[in-house]
Amino acid sequence: MGRRDVRENVFKLVYETGVCGEVNELTVSEATQNASVEEKKYSDIVFKGIDKDDKKYFDKVFYGIVDNKEELEGIIKKYARAYEFSRLYKVDRAILLVAIYEILNLDDIPYKVSVNEAVELAKAYSTEKSASYINGILASVIRDMEALK
């Protein structure tokens, strides 16, 4: 499994957390293959063959987003000028949370990779206009990154 697949699953779990209002530990456990056979109900979100590096990335990003959600959402609110935060699609919010967390906290991932992956997720899971909107917000975050850290 590659980083792209892990990132996509982190996005899915961040989205689920946003919709449910809390972390569903059953889904997280299942996504990292720690659930028992009886608990495996969400087969489309289960990681196939997660290794130590993937698990480390997953834990750092997913729980980093959960622990810093208010701060990250504040950044989105600052740069999402065209819309009120409450009007943003939940899918777009989840994509932005993952990308902004990576940009601000993971020095081993080039910004261009985080932006490109976010745009690809938007193309796959959101509206036609979301990809360019997300790209614009992330460009602003990168431009002001030193002030945001």
Salt bridges, closest charged atoms under 4 A:
ASP59 OD1 - LYS55 NZ 2.75
GLU73 OE2 - LYS69 NZ 3.80
GLU102 OE2 - ARG7 NE 2.72
GLU117 OE2 - ARG4 NH2 2.76
GLU117 OE1 - ARG7 NH1 3.72
GLU120 OE2 - LYS123 NZ 3.69
ASP144 OD1 - ARG143 NE 3.06
